[in-house]
């Protein structure tokens, strides 16, 4: 029974340098997002490398009111965990670009259109670095004021965004929306329900899988969202399914919509906790969470570690975790609040 519980837990947890490029490229002009295109912004596909030599691909959104000599504040955006830039992060990027920011929604390493093999791998180190690589790009982009760059992370990338802010002093303001601490939930389960013995059994199973992966010459994927719901799933799984598996948010390149995480990715997430130095962040941080989100405790606990009077926890009444991906039927994303935060600290 314990093995079945651990196997289910792993599956649910995984649902959820040189030659730098600083100019935009028209790699693909076809609109392939899950949200409607705005006529108030321009969008270009860009490529840039992170410190590990992985080429990241992003969509750069710029206000149509921008002049060629303008130097605007900028925001790098990624998440949710297992999503692509054509989903939630792109919606945030487009909306904030409408409000006067240059924004960059990017696919993390090993996912979406970004490079890196094997595919569908997560890493607390590399995914934190991905944010800093986006800051590298924006710091060198012709229309960005390099002293006014912020980041925004959604879901698991909310945790990685705060982690990036703890190491990268170029980041002047950080927002974490409906955040997960993926290292905590991987090691301890939801609500810290996995004890040391259960964690040890989980590590045994994952390391056995490493042996099999090497023998087979390929990496086994973890179980993802079901193709159909039985009705017996936890409510948050139903919420995820309602976004990733329907017209609301389905995208063919999204792991959560149409793929599987590499199962052994969780080994590094278990062993390398993030947010260890978040108390040392001196720049502003805004944490946004839904009142009814199953993940709310991650945001609240992360906020407790932050110091200074430029940190804020904002709770969206009535919203669950996934409502903050696209607003849901409640129009739940507090864009006015987020804009006000960046206007205060970046403009």
KAKABEL-V304490 format. One record per helix or strand of 3 or more residues. SS is the DSSP state (H for helix, E for strand). FROM is the first residue (numbers start at 1). TO is the last residue. Records with the same first field share a line. If there is no record, write none. Layout:
# KAKABEL-V304490
SS = FROM-TO ; FROM-TO
This chain:
# KAKABEL-V304490
H = 2-13 ; 88-98 ; 124-139 ; 156-167 ; 182-188 ; 190-192 ; 196-216 ; 235-244 ; 255-258 ; 263-271 ; 278-280 ; 296-305 ; 323-326 ; 328-330 ; 335-346
E = 41-49 ; 55-63 ; 72-79 ; 102-106 ; 144-154 ; 173-177 ; 284-290 ; 311-316
